[in-house]
């Protein structure tokens, strides 16, 4: 079970060895619910909620990850237990692999798949917007050219990131132009 606290003012604390969740439904009084830690796999807390140190310690004792989100519900931080586990072993192996030739090959494959998905989506948009077909075709060809460069060349990590960035720029430029005027954008942004 996962605990997601997203309501303004919701609280998570420990009481009698259990997690106690306090929240206030709209137009009603405060409600409390207790959950055994053994049933919880992860906890997600929105930035408008609070958690006690005792609840964090209880989560740590039961190997429960706690994820904090910002006002846009994007992950802003994570706390996990301090004992070695498969999670830390996996993270260590991923970091180690990322610096090897195998890691670079895997990244190349994932990026090519991502770029091919972009091309597929742009072809669907192009079919439904014949007036803008030349714009879509230019972007599709730009992405395909970068896919070819990634697949055929011996690239290092920096070059791979550059080729992915150029291809993504083609994608987001045409995507922005395909939207109604009030929603158009020129380039990708985080928010």
KAGI-V853661 format. One record per residue. N is the residue number from 1. RES is the residue in one letter. D_FIRST is the distance of its C-alpha to the first C-alpha in Angstrom with 1 decimal. Layout:
# KAGI-V853661
n->N res->RES d_first->D_FIRST
n->N res->RES d_first->D_FIRST
This chain:
# KAGI-V853661
n->1 res->X d_first->0.0
n->2 res->X d_first->3.8
n->3 res->X d_first->6.7
n->4 res->X d_first->9.8
n->5 res->X d_first->13.0
n->6 res->X d_first->15.9
n->7 res->X d_first->18.3
n->8 res->X d_first->21.5
n->9 res->X d_first->21.7
n->10 res->X d_first->18.1
n->11 res->X d_first->17.6
n->12 res->X d_first->15.1
n->13 res->X d_first->16.8
n->14 res->X d_first->16.9
n->15 res->X d_first->18.6
n->16 res->X d_first->19.5
n->17 res->X d_first->17.1
n->18 res->X d_first->14.0
n->19 res->X d_first->12.4
n->20 res->X d_first->14.4
n->21 res->X d_first->13.8
n->22 res->X d_first->17.2
n->23 res->X d_first->18.0
n->24 res->X d_first->21.0
n->25 res->X d_first->21.0
n->26 res->X d_first->24.1
n->27 res->X d_first->27.1
n->28 res->X d_first->25.5
n->29 res->X d_first->25.1
n->30 res->X d_first->22.4
n->31 res->X d_first->19.3
n->32 res->X d_first->17.2
n->33 res->X d_first->13.9
n->34 res->X d_first->12.9
n->35 res->X d_first->9.6
n->36 res->X d_first->10.2
n->37 res->X d_first->9.6
n->38 res->X d_first->9.3
n->39 res->X d_first->5.9
n->40 res->X d_first->4.8
n->41 res->X d_first->5.6
n->42 res->X d_first->7.3
n->43 res->X d_first->9.0
n->44 res->X d_first->11.4
n->45 res->X d_first->14.5
n->46 res->X d_first->17.3
n->47 res->X d_first->20.8
n->48 res->X d_first->21.6
n->49 res->X d_first->19.0
n->50 res->X d_first->19.5
n->51 res->X d_first->17.9
n->52 res->X d_first->19.7
n->53 res->X d_first->20.8
n->54 res->X d_first->19.6
n->55 res->X d_first->16.0
n->56 res->X d_first->16.5
n->57 res->X d_first->18.2
n->58 res->X d_first->15.4
n->59 res->X d_first->13.0
n->60 res->X d_first->15.9
n->61 res->X d_first->16.4
n->62 res->X d_first->13.0
n->63 res->X d_first->13.2
n->64 res->X d_first->10.6
n->65 res->X d_first->12.1
n->66 res->X d_first->13.0
n->67 res->X d_first->14.5
n->68 res->X d_first->17.2
n->69 res->X d_first->18.6
n->70 res->X d_first->22.2
n->71 res->X d_first->23.7
n->72 res->X d_first->23.4
n->73 res->X d_first->19.6
n->74 res->X d_first->20.6
n->75 res->X d_first->19.1
n->76 res->X d_first->21.5
n->77 res->X d_first->20.3
n->78 res->X d_first->17.8
n->79 res->X d_first->17.5
n->80 res->X d_first->16.4
n->81 res->X d_first->17.5
n->82 res->X d_first->21.2
n->83 res->X d_first->21.2
n->84 res->X d_first->22.2
n->85 res->X d_first->19.5
n->86 res->X d_first->19.3
n->87 res->X d_first->18.1
n->88 res->X d_first->21.3
n->89 res->X d_first->23.3
n->90 res->X d_first->22.3
n->91 res->X d_first->23.1
n->92 res->X d_first->26.4
n->93 res->X d_first->27.3
n->94 res->X d_first->26.6
n->95 res->X d_first->28.8
n->96 res->X d_first->31.5
n->97 res->X d_first->31.5
n->98 res->X d_first->31.9
n->99 res->X d_first->35.3
n->100 res->X d_first->36.6
n->101 res->X d_first->38.4
n->102 res->X d_first->35.4
n->103 res->X d_first->33.1
n->104 res->X d_first->35.7
n->105 res->X d_first->36.1
n->106 res->X d_first->32.3
n->107 res->X d_first->32.4
n->108 res->X d_first->35.5
n->109 res->X d_first->33.9
n->110 res->X d_first->30.7
n->111 res->X d_first->33.0
n->112 res->X d_first->35.4
n->113 res->X d_first->32.6
n->114 res->X d_first->31.4
n->115 res->X d_first->35.1
n->116 res->X d_first->35.8
n->117 res->X d_first->32.9
n->118 res->X d_first->34.6
n->119 res->X d_first->37.9
n->120 res->X d_first->36.5
n->121 res->X d_first->35.1
n->122 res->X d_first->38.4
n->123 res->X d_first->40.4
n->124 res->X d_first->38.5
n->125 res->X d_first->39.3
n->126 res->X d_first->42.9
n->127 res->X d_first->43.4
n->128 res->X d_first->42.6
n->129 res->X d_first->44.6
n->130 res->X d_first->48.0
n->131 res->X d_first->49.6
n->132 res->X d_first->47.4
n->133 res->X d_first->47.6
n->134 res->X d_first->49.6
n->135 res->X d_first->47.1
n->136 res->X d_first->44.3
n->137 res->X d_first->46.5
n->138 res->X d_first->47.4
n->139 res->X d_first->43.7
n->140 res->X d_first->42.9
n->141 res->X d_first->45.9
n->142 res->X d_first->45.0
n->143 res->X d_first->41.5
n->144 res->X d_first->43.0
n->145 res->X d_first->45.6
n->146 res->X d_first->42.9
n->147 res->X d_first->41.0
n->148 res->X d_first->44.3
n->149 res->X d_first->44.9
n->150 res->X d_first->41.5
n->151 res->X d_first->42.0
n->152 res->X d_first->45.7
n->153 res->X d_first->46.1
n->154 res->X d_first->45.3
n->155 res->X d_first->43.2
n->156 res->X d_first->41.8
n->157 res->X d_first->38.5
n->158 res->X d_first->40.4
n->159 res->X d_first->42.2
n->160 res->X d_first->39.1
n->161 res->X d_first->37.4
n->162 res->X d_first->40.7
n->163 res->X d_first->40.9
n->164 res->X d_first->37.3
n->165 res->X d_first->38.1
n->166 res->X d_first->41.3
n->167 res->X d_first->39.7
n->168 res->X d_first->36.9
n->169 res->X d_first->39.7
n->170 res->X d_first->41.4
n->171 res->X d_first->38.2
n->172 res->X d_first->37.3
n->173 res->X d_first->41.0
n->174 res->X d_first->41.4
n->175 res->X d_first->38.1
n->176 res->X d_first->39.1
n->177 res->X d_first->42.5
n->178 res->X d_first->41.0
n->179 res->X d_first->39.3
n->180 res->X d_first->41.2
n->181 res->X d_first->43.4
n->182 res->X d_first->41.4
n->183 res->X d_first->38.3
n->184 res->X d_first->40.2
n->185 res->X d_first->39.6
n->186 res->X d_first->41.6
n->187 res->X d_first->39.1
n->188 res->X d_first->35.4
n->189 res->X d_first->33.9
n->190 res->X d_first->30.5
n->191 res->X d_first->29.9
